[in-house]
Every structure is written in C-alpha cells, then in structure tokens.
Amino acid sequence: MTAEQTTGTAGQTTERAGPDPAPRAEEYRYRTGKLAALEGRPTSPWVMARRLPHLVRQGLALGWRVDRRAVALLLSCQALSAVLEATGLVATGSTLASLIAPGPIRDRIAEALPSLALIASAVGLRAVLGIVISDVSSRLSPRISREAELEMLHAAANAELTAYDHPGFNDKWDHADRGADVAKDLITESQMLMSCLASIIAAAGVVAVLHPVLLPLLVLAVLPQALARMKGAHLQWESGRAVSAERRTLGHLRWYIADRQIADQLRSGTMFGFLLGRYREIGARVDTVTDRAIHRGSRWAMAGSVAGGVASAVMWGALVLLLGSGRMTLASAGTAVFALQTVGTNLYGIVG
C-alpha cells in the first residue's frame, strides 16, 4: 500500500493511504502445508513410478466393487495373451530355423508348417482376446467413474457446513471432481499396463534364452527416452497443479460474463470490459505456465532421443557382432529382432 506523508496541525507526521495496487493472483491462493512441501521438494518421475502399483490396485479395487466377474475375466485374458505371445515368439524361431536349414525348399516349408500354424493360431487367439479385453474395459470404465463420483458425493454430503468456508476446500473439491472424471481411464490404462508387462515378461524370457547380454542393452536403449517422456508428463502435471486455481477462476468469470441471471447487472454496471480484461490476464498467465512446461518437456525429449539413439546403435551393433562371431545363429538373431521390438514397444507402452 502506498502512502503519502502529510504534516498535521500538531506538527506530527501522519500517513495518508493512497489507492491500493491491483492484487496479485498469489494473494488469493491458499497455500496448504502440503503444497509448500511439494514446492520445497517437488515430486519426481520415480515417485510417480512408485505410486503406479497403488493406482493399479485402486483401479482394480473399484472395478472389483462394480463387477467382479468382469475383472476376473480381464485378468485371465491378460495372462492367456502373454502365454500366447511367448508361444508365438518361440514358434517364430522354429520357423526361421526350418526355412534357412539346408535341403530342398519343399522339405523346409513342410517342416516349418507346424510352427507357422502355431504362430497363426496364437495371433488369431490374441486378437480375439484383445477384443474381449477391450469390450470388458469399455463396459467397466463408465461404471468405475460413476462409483468414484458416488464416493465423492458421499464425502461432500457428510462434510460439515463449515468445511465449505474452509481455505483450500475448493481446491480439494476441484481435484476430487477431476479425479472422478478420469477414474474411467484407470481400468483401461491399468489393463494396458498389465498387457505391456505380460508381453515384456514373455519376450524378455525369450531374449534371455537367446543371449542374456541383449536384454540389459535393450533396457539401456529404451530407458533414456522413457525417462524423458516421464519427465515431460510430470512437467505437464506440475503445470496443471500450479494453475488449478486460475482455471477455476476462469470458469467463474465465464459464468459472470455469459449467465442470463446477471446479464442485466453486467450491462447496467458496465462490467463486461473489466471482467473480460481479467479473463485475458489470467488466461495469459495459464498459457505462460503451460508453454514453459511444454518447452522444458521438449528439451528433455530431445536429450532422451539422442541418448536413446546412441544406446540403440550399441544394442543392434552387439546383435550383429554376436551373429558375425557365430555365437548366435541366423534363426536366433531373427527371433531376437522380433522379441527386442516387442520389448521396446511395450516398455514405451508402460511409460505411456
């Protein structure tokens, strides 16, 4: 607050208050102890990874409460799909070994036919299982979201009336409302996570049998880009948390500007220009925070891509050396290529 010094009749110096400056957004924000702790020691991708099993259990628990049979069917299909993928990879190695073996081409094709039939059957069954999994997940998702909304409404209905006036209550309600809205994605993304893990376990077992050195090299090739993507997602999450109060304020301003109930007061009080100016100012602040997070995420993605590219070159170079030195047959190398691609794709799926 500004002040001007004036001299009174008694010769004493007094202060005359001038106009207050426009309040900053930070002055309106309620800062909880948890928020201060997060800012002092922000969360990291490793913290997110440690929380991931809890989120999966939470999604499955909500699904179990809604429809136990559907969750049991979902888990069974995931396990069977992993077994079929491992079977297909093993059959791929047998097929390649039969096709490149010496002898007449007809004999080689005839020898490879059982493995080809096994591969085709595994692929077909996995496709059917994928349809079943998608159907079950689609049916569970809206029910899980509604169950989460019921929990939120139950908590609100049992809250004391004084809680509505407590600082930070609106922030908690906003977070709970958004959480209930995205709860429908919990079961879908949880089953995708389980599917990726099952595929990785199946393919990693095949790679380890072919040659153990390939598996750690694959992890090193995927890890930099995976960490970069996790960091980018974490930066976007932090930016969303940082401007949650601003987004809620924008919602209130939209209501004041466009709602029919106060349209006459808005016009008689000539408040449209002031409210629109506040809307633009807060919106620009949200854009600034969002852009900063996107630019930082892009820099992390660039560094991860460079490191991942170097590590991938090392991995494929090791595969070529193993093949050239005779430590791995051509059929095993072909199987390893399929298995490595499977593991890499599903590692990125887990990060997603």
C-alpha positions in Angstrom: 0.0 0.0 0.0 1.4 3.4 -0.9 1.3 6.3 1.5 2.0 10.0 1.4 3.4 11.8 4.4 1.4 14.9 5.5 2.0 17.3 8.4 -0.9 17.7 10.8 -1.7 20.8 12.9 0.3 19.5 15.8 3.4 19.2 13.7 3.2 15.4 13.7 3.8 13.3 10.6 0.9 11.2 9.6 0.3 8.8 6.7 -2.4 9.2 4.2 -3.2 6.0 2.4 -3.2 6.1 -1.4 -5.0 3.7 -3.8 -4.2 0.1 -3.4 -2.5 -1.6 -6.3 -4.2 -4.4 -8.1 -3.9 -7.6 -6.1 -1.8 -10.4 -7.5 -3.1 -13.9 -8.1 -0.7 -15.3 -5.4 -2.5 -13.2 -2.7 -5.7 -15.1 -3.4 -4.2 -18.6 -3.3 -4.5 -20.6 -0.1 -1.1 -22.3 0.5 -1.5 -25.5 2.4 1.4 -27.2 4.2 1.3 -30.0 1.7 1.6 -27.5 -1.2 4.5 -25.8 0.4 6.2 -29.2 1.0 5.7 -30.1 -2.7 7.3 -26.9 -3.8 10.2 -27.3 -1.4 10.8 -30.9 -2.5 8.8 -31.5 -5.7 7.7 -35.0 -6.8 9.8 -36.8 -9.4 9.2 -39.4 -12.0 10.5 -42.0 -9.6 7.8 -41.0 -7.1 5.2 -41.4 -9.8 6.6 -44.8 -10.7 6.4 -45.9 -7.1 2.7 -44.8 -6.9 1.8 -46.7 -10.1 1.1 -50.0 -8.4 -1.1 -48.3 -5.9 -3.1 -46.7 -8.7 -3.5 -50.0 -10.5 -4.7 -51.6 -7.3 -7.1 -48.7 -6.8 -8.5 -49.2 -10.3 -8.9 -52.9 -9.9 -10.5 -52.4 -6.5 -13.1 -50.1 -8.0 -13.7 -52.5 -10.8 -13.9 -55.4 -8.4 -16.6 -53.5 -6.4 -18.5 -52.8 -9.6 -18.3 -56.2 -11.4 -16.1 -59.0 -10.0 -16.7 -61.3 -13.0 -15.5 -58.7 -15.4 -12.3 -58.0 -13.5 -11.6 -61.8 -13.2 -12.2 -62.2 -16.9 -9.9 -59.3 -17.7 -7.0 -60.6 -15.7 -7.4 -64.2 -17.1 -7.4 -62.9 -20.7 -4.3 -60.8 -20.0 -2.4 -63.9 -18.6 -3.5 -66.1 -21.5 -2.5 -63.4 -24.0 1.0 -63.3 -22.5 1.4 -67.1 -22.8 0.3 -66.9 -26.4 2.8 -64.2 -27.2 5.6 -66.2 -25.7 4.5 -69.2 -27.7 4.4 -67.2 -30.9 7.9 -65.9 -30.4 9.3 -69.4 -29.7 7.4 -70.7 -32.8 9.0 -67.9 -34.8 12.4 -69.1 -34.0 11.5 -72.7 -35.0 10.0 -71.4 -38.3 13.1 -69.4 -39.2 15.4 -72.4 -38.3 13.4 -74.6 -40.6 13.3 -72.2 -43.5 17.0 -71.5 -43.6 18.1 -75.1 -43.0 19.8 -76.8 -45.9 17.8 -79.1 -48.2 15.0 -78.8 -50.7 12.7 -75.9 -50.3 9.6 -78.1 -50.2 11.0 -80.1 -47.3 11.9 -76.9 -45.4 8.4 -75.4 -45.9 6.8 -78.7 -44.9 8.9 -78.7 -41.8 8.0 -75.1 -41.0 4.2 -75.6 -41.5 3.5 -76.8 -37.9 5.3 -73.7 -36.5 3.5 -71.4 -38.9 0.2 -72.9 -37.9 1.1 -72.3 -34.3 2.0 -68.7 -35.0 -1.2 -68.1 -36.9 -3.3 -69.7 -34.1 -1.5 -67.6 -31.4 -2.0 -64.4 -33.4 -5.7 -65.2 -34.0 -6.4 -66.1 -30.4 -4.6 -63.0 -29.2 -6.8 -60.9 -31.5 -9.9 -62.5 -30.0 -8.6 -61.9 -26.5 -7.9 -58.3 -27.4 -11.5 -57.8 -28.5 -12.7 -59.4 -25.2 -10.4 -57.2 -23.2 -11.4 -54.0 -25.0 -15.1 -54.9 -24.5 -14.7 -55.6 -20.8 -12.7 -52.4 -20.2 -15.2 -50.3 -22.1 -18.1 -51.7 -20.0 -16.2 -51.2 -16.7 -14.9 -47.7 -17.4 -18.1 -45.7 -17.0 -19.2 -47.7 -14.1 -15.9 -47.1 -12.3 -16.2 -43.4 -13.0 -19.7 -43.3 -11.5 -18.5 -45.3 -8.5 -15.8 -42.7 -7.9 -18.4 -39.9 -8.3 -20.6 -41.6 -5.7 -17.7 -41.7 -3.2 -17.0 -38.0 -3.8 -20.7 -37.1 -3.4 -20.9 -39.2 -0.3 -17.9 -37.4 1.2 -19.4 -34.0 0.3 -22.8 -34.8 1.8 -21.2 -35.9 5.1 -18.9 -32.9 5.3 -19.8 -30.2 7.9 -21.2 -27.0 6.5 -18.2 -25.1 7.9 -15.9 -27.1 5.7 -17.3 -25.2 2.6 -15.8 -21.9 4.1 -12.5 -23.5 5.0 -9.5 -22.3 3.0 -8.4 -24.9 0.4 -11.8 -26.7 0.3 -12.5 -25.6 -3.2 -9.1 -26.8 -4.4 -9.7 -30.2 -2.8 -13.2 -30.4 -4.4 -11.8 -29.4 -7.8 -9.1 -32.1 -7.6 -11.6 -34.7 -6.5 -14.0 -33.8 -9.3 -11.3 -34.1 -11.9 -10.1 -37.4 -10.3 -13.6 -38.8 -10.5 -13.9 -37.7 -14.1 -10.6 -39.5 -15.1 -11.3 -42.6 -13.0 -12.9 -44.2 -16.0 -9.4 -44.3 -17.5 -8.0 -46.2 -14.5 -9.2 -49.7 -15.6 -8.4 -49.1 -19.3 -4.9 -47.9 -18.6 -4.3 -50.5 -15.9 -5.2 -53.3 -18.3 -2.9 -51.7 -20.9 -0.1 -51.6 -18.2 -0.7 -55.3 -17.3 -0.7 -56.2 -21.0 2.6 -54.4 -21.6 4.1 -56.1 -18.5 2.9 -59.5 -19.6 4.3 -59.0 -23.1 7.6 -57.8 -21.7 8.0 -60.8 -19.4 7.2 -63.2 -22.2 9.6 -61.5 -24.7 12.3 -60.9 -22.2 12.3 -64.6 -21.3 12.8 -65.4 -25.0 15.6 -62.8 -25.4 17.4 -64.1 -22.2 17.4 -67.6 -23.6 18.7 -66.5 -27.0 21.6 -64.4 -25.4 21.5 -62.8 -21.9 23.6 -59.7 -23.0 20.8 -58.4 -25.3 18.3 -57.7 -22.5 20.3 -55.2 -20.5 21.3 -53.5 -23.7 17.7 -53.2 -24.7 16.8 -51.6 -21.4 19.6 -49.1 -21.8 18.4 -48.3 -25.3 14.8 -47.6 -24.1 15.5 -46.1 -20.7 16.6 -42.6 -21.8 13.6 -41.9 -23.9 11.3 -43.5 -21.3 12.7 -41.2 -18.6 12.4 -38.2 -20.9 8.7 -39.0 -21.6 8.1 -39.5 -17.9 9.7 -36.1 -17.1 7.7 -34.4 -19.8 4.4 -35.9 -18.5 5.5 -34.9 -14.9 6.1 -31.3 -16.0 2.7 -31.1 -17.6 1.2 -32.5 -14.4 3.0 -29.9 -12.3 1.9 -27.1 -14.5 -1.7 -28.2 -14.3 -1.5 -28.3 -10.5 0.1 -24.8 -10.5 -2.7 -23.2 -12.4 -5.7 -25.1 -10.9 -6.9 -22.1 -9.0 -6.6 -19.9 -12.2 -8.6 -22.4 -14.2 -11.4 -22.4 -11.6 -11.3 -18.6 -11.7 -11.7 -18.6 -15.4 -14.8 -20.8 -15.0 -16.3 -18.3 -12.6 -15.5 -15.4 -15.0 -17.2 -17.2 -17.9 -20.3 -17.7 -15.7 -20.4 -14.0 -14.7 -19.9 -12.8 -18.3 -22.4 -15.1 -20.0 -25.0 -16.2 -17.5 -28.6 -15.0 -18.0 -29.3 -14.3 -14.3 -26.9 -11.4 -14.0 -26.9 -10.2 -17.6 -28.8 -7.1 -16.7 -26.4 -6.2 -13.8 -23.5 -6.8 -16.1 -24.8 -4.3 -18.6 -26.0 -1.7 -16.2 -22.8 -1.8 -14.3 -20.7 -1.8 -17.5 -18.6 -4.6 -16.0 -18.1 -6.5 -19.3 -14.8 -4.8 -20.1 -13.4 -5.3 -16.6 -14.3 -9.0 -16.4 -13.0 -9.7 -19.9 -9.8 -8.0 -19.1 -9.4 -10.2 -16.0 -10.2 -13.2 -18.1 -7.5 -12.4 -20.7 -4.9 -11.6 -17.9 -5.5 -14.9 -16.1 -5.7 -16.8 -19.4 -2.3 -15.4 -20.4 -0.8 -16.5 -17.1 -2.1 -20.0 -17.7 -0.7 -20.0 -21.2 2.7 -18.9 -19.9 2.9 -21.7 -17.4 1.8 -24.3 -19.9 4.2 -23.1 -22.6 7.1 -23.2 -20.1 6.3 -26.8 -19.2 5.9 -27.8 -22.9 9.3 -26.2 -23.8 11.0 -27.9 -20.9 9.4 -31.2 -21.9 10.6 -30.8 -25.5 14.2 -30.3 -24.3 14.0 -33.4 -22.2 12.5 -35.3 -25.2 15.4 -34.2 -27.4 18.0 -35.3 -24.9 16.3 -38.6 -24.5 16.1 -39.2 -28.2 19.8 -38.5 -28.7 20.8 -40.8 -25.8 18.3 -43.5 -26.9 19.6 -43.4 -30.4 23.2 -44.0 -29.3 22.2 -46.8 -27.0 20.1 -48.4 -29.8 23.1 -48.3 -32.1 25.1 -50.1 -29.4 22.4 -52.8 -29.0 22.0 -53.5 -32.7 25.8 -53.5 -33.1 26.0 -56.1 -30.3 23.4 -58.2 -32.1 25.5 -58.0 -35.4 28.7 -59.0 -33.5 27.0 -62.0 -31.9 25.8 -63.1 -35.3 29.1 -62.4 -37.1 31.1 -64.2 -34.4 28.9 -67.3 -34.6 27.7 -67.0 -31.0 24.1 -66.7 -32.4 22.5 -68.4 -35.4 20.7 -66.6 -38.1 17.3 -68.1 -36.9 18.1 -67.0 -33.3 19.0 -63.5 -34.5 15.7 -63.2 -36.4 13.8 -64.3 -33.3 15.8 -61.8 -31.2 14.8 -59.0 -33.5 11.1 -59.7 -33.1 11.5 -60.1 -29.3 13.5 -56.9 -28.9 10.9 -55.0 -30.9 8.2 -56.4 -28.7 10.0 -55.5 -25.5 10.8 -52.0 -26.7 7.3 -51.3 -27.8 5.8 -52.5 -24.6 8.3 -50.5 -22.5 7.1 -47.4 -24.2 3.6 -48.6 -23.5 4.3 -48.8 -19.8 5.7 -45.3 -19.8 2.6 -44.1 -21.6 
